[in-house]
Amino acid sequence: MLFIVKGFCHVVYRESRSVSELLKHCTRQQRSTIDYFLHIHMLPTTTGLSIRTTRFKPIQVVPWNVKDNVYVMQNENISNNATSYKDWSRTIFVSPLHGKMSAFSLSTIMSNVFGTVLMAQINTDKYGYPTGTGTVLFCDSHSYMRAVAAGAIDIKCDCFHKLLDIDPFLRENEPCAFCPLVADLFCRNFHCLRSYCKQCWVNRHGSKPLADHQPATRRQQPLPHI
C-alpha cells in the first residue's frame, strides 16, 4: 500500500521480513546513523542527439521500528502506576518531528534542555508510522512550565536541523479552569498556565497586566496511547 505526499511516500508491507529484504537491496552510508538508499531504474530519456540514456535515481529509505514509538523512563524512585502517565497538566505537544526521531531521542533532548522526562511518545497513523508529532510527559511541573514558556526548541545534529514547536497538550473537551464549559484556549504565561473557555479568557484577560498574554489553541493533538 502506498501513500504518496509531496515527494515521499509510506510503504506498508504485510510482513516485517519484507522490510529486511528491501534493506538488503539498499546501499548504506554510515554517519552518526546508517542511511539507506535504493537506486531506482528510471525510464530511458532521449537527448538532443536522439541517444537514449538510462538513469538510476537514489531514493532514501527510512525504516521505522514500531518499538521506537514510546519511551518510558525506568526509575525506582518514580511510581509505575498507570495513572502517573495520564497527568496532562505536565504533558506537552511537539511538532514537526523529523522522520528519524525516536521517542527515546525526543525524551533525551527534552530532559537535557528542560528537565527529567517520565515518558515520550511519537504519534502514529493506524499502521504505526510516525505522523510528525509527539507528546512528552515531564516528571515535575517546573520542567513542564519551562518547556511551555520556551514555546520552541531548535535541534541541530548530523542527520537534520529542525525547529520544534512546543505547545501545552490540550485534551479534546478539556474543561475550563473557571466554569463548566469546554476550554478553547490555554494561557502559557507563567502567571496563568490554565485552560479557558472564550468567555472566561475575555473576562480575565481583558485588562492589564493580563491583557498582554497570548492564548494557545488546541491543534490536532491525538490522545497518547497509554
C-alpha positions in Angstrom: 0.0 0.0 0.0 1.4 3.4 -1.0 0.6 6.9 0.4 2.2 9.5 -1.9 2.6 13.0 -0.5 4.9 15.8 -1.8 7.9 13.8 -3.0 7.8 11.0 -0.5 5.6 8.0 0.3 4.9 5.5 3.0 5.2 1.8 2.1 3.4 -0.6 4.4 4.2 -4.3 4.0 2.1 -7.2 5.1 5.1 -8.9 6.8 8.1 -7.3 8.6 10.5 -9.6 6.8 9.8 -7.7 3.6 11.4 -4.6 5.2 14.6 -6.6 5.8 14.6 -7.8 2.2 14.2 -4.2 1.0 17.2 -3.1 3.1 19.3 -5.8 1.6 19.0 -4.2 -1.8 20.0 -0.8 -0.5 23.4 0.8 -0.3 24.5 2.1 3.1 26.0 5.4 4.1 27.5 5.5 7.6 27.2 8.8 9.5 26.0 9.2 13.1 23.3 6.8 11.9 23.0 4.4 8.9 21.3 5.9 5.9 19.8 3.5 3.3 19.4 4.3 -0.4 17.6 2.3 -3.0 18.7 3.0 -6.6 15.6 3.1 -8.8 15.9 2.4 -12.5 14.4 5.4 -14.4 12.8 5.2 -17.8 15.3 5.9 -20.7 15.3 9.6 -21.8 16.1 11.0 -25.2 18.8 13.7 -25.5 19.2 16.2 -28.3 21.3 13.7 -30.2 18.5 11.2 -30.1 20.6 8.9 -27.8 18.6 7.1 -25.1 20.3 7.1 -21.7 19.5 5.1 -18.6 19.5 6.7 -15.2 19.4 5.4 -11.7 17.8 7.6 -9.1 18.8 7.1 -5.4 15.8 7.2 -3.1 16.4 7.3 0.6 14.7 4.5 2.6 13.9 5.3 6.3 12.8 2.1 8.1 10.8 2.6 11.3 10.8 0.2 14.2 7.4 0.5 16.0 9.2 -0.1 19.3 10.6 3.4 18.9 7.2 4.9 19.2 7.2 5.0 23.0 9.9 5.5 25.6 9.2 5.3 29.4 12.0 6.2 31.8 12.8 3.4 34.2 13.5 4.8 37.7 12.9 3.1 41.0 12.1 6.4 42.6 9.2 7.0 40.2 5.9 5.3 40.6 4.9 2.9 37.7 1.2 3.4 38.5 -0.6 3.8 35.1 -2.3 7.0 36.4 1.0 8.8 36.7 1.3 8.6 32.9 -2.0 10.4 32.4 -1.2 13.7 34.0 -2.0 16.0 31.2 -1.1 19.0 33.3 2.6 18.1 32.8 2.3 17.0 29.1 3.5 19.0 26.1 2.7 18.5 22.3 5.7 18.9 19.9 5.8 19.2 16.1 7.1 18.9 13.4 9.3 15.9 14.3 11.9 14.6 11.9 11.2 11.2 10.5 14.3 9.7 12.2 13.5 11.0 15.7 12.5 8.2 18.1 10.7 8.5 21.4 14.0 7.9 23.2 15.7 10.7 21.3 12.9 13.1 21.9 13.0 12.2 25.6 16.7 12.7 25.8 16.6 16.1 24.2 13.7 17.4 26.4 15.4 16.0 29.5 18.7 17.8 28.7 17.0 21.1 28.0 14.0 21.4 30.3 14.2 18.6 33.0 13.5 15.0 33.6 11.0 13.3 31.3 8.8 10.5 32.5 7.5 9.4 29.1 7.8 10.4 25.4 5.6 9.1 22.6 5.7 9.5 18.9 2.2 9.9 17.4 1.5 7.4 14.6 -1.1 6.5 12.0 -3.1 3.3 12.1 -0.1 1.4 10.6 2.2 2.6 13.4 4.2 5.0 11.2 5.1 8.5 12.7 2.8 11.4 11.8 5.4 14.0 12.7 4.1 14.9 16.1 4.6 13.7 19.6 3.9 14.2 23.3 6.2 14.5 26.3 5.3 14.0 29.9 7.6 15.6 32.4 8.3 14.3 35.9 7.5 17.7 37.6 5.6 20.9 36.9 8.7 23.1 36.8 10.2 21.3 33.8 6.8 21.4 32.1 6.5 25.2 32.7 10.0 25.8 31.3 9.1 23.9 28.1 5.8 25.7 27.6 7.3 29.1 28.3 10.1 28.4 25.7 7.5 27.7 23.0 10.0 26.1 20.6 13.4 24.3 20.5 16.0 24.4 17.7 17.5 21.0 17.2 20.7 20.6 15.1 22.5 17.3 14.6 24.3 15.4 11.9 21.1 14.0 10.4 18.8 17.0 10.4 18.1 20.5 11.6 14.5 21.1 12.9 12.7 23.9 14.8 10.2 22.1 17.0 7.1 24.0 18.2 6.1 23.3 21.8 2.5 23.6 22.9 0.7 22.6 26.1 -1.2 19.3 25.5 -4.9 20.2 25.4 -7.3 17.3 25.5 -10.4 17.3 23.5 -13.2 18.6 25.7 -10.7 20.0 28.2 -12.8 21.8 30.9 -12.3 25.4 31.5 -10.5 26.2 34.8 -13.2 28.7 35.9 -16.5 27.4 34.6 -18.2 24.1 33.4 -17.7 25.0 29.7 -15.2 23.3 27.4 -11.8 25.2 27.1 -10.8 26.5 23.7 -7.7 28.4 24.8 -4.7 27.9 27.1 -2.5 30.7 28.6 1.1 29.7 28.5 2.2 32.7 30.7 3.8 31.6 34.0 1.2 33.7 35.9 -1.6 31.6 34.4 -0.9 28.2 32.8 -4.6 27.4 32.8 -7.3 26.4 30.2 -10.0 28.9 29.4 -13.2 29.0 27.5 -13.5 32.0 25.3 -15.7 34.0 27.6 -13.5 33.3 30.7 -10.5 34.4 28.7 -12.1 37.7 27.9 -13.3 38.2 31.5 -9.8 37.5 33.0 -7.5 38.9 30.2 -9.5 42.0 29.3 -7.3 44.4 31.3 -3.7 44.9 32.3 -1.5 43.2 33.1 -3.1 40.0 31.8 -4.2 41.6 28.5 -0.7 41.1 27.1 -0.9 37.3 27.5 -1.2 35.3 24.2 -3.5 32.3 24.1 -2.6 28.9 22.7 -5.3 27.0 20.8 -5.8 23.3 20.5 -4.4 21.9 17.3 -4.5 18.3 16.0 -3.3 16.7 19.2 -4.2 13.0 19.3 -4.5 11.5 22.7 -1.4 9.5 23.7 -1.9 5.7 23.9 -1.1 4.7 27.5 
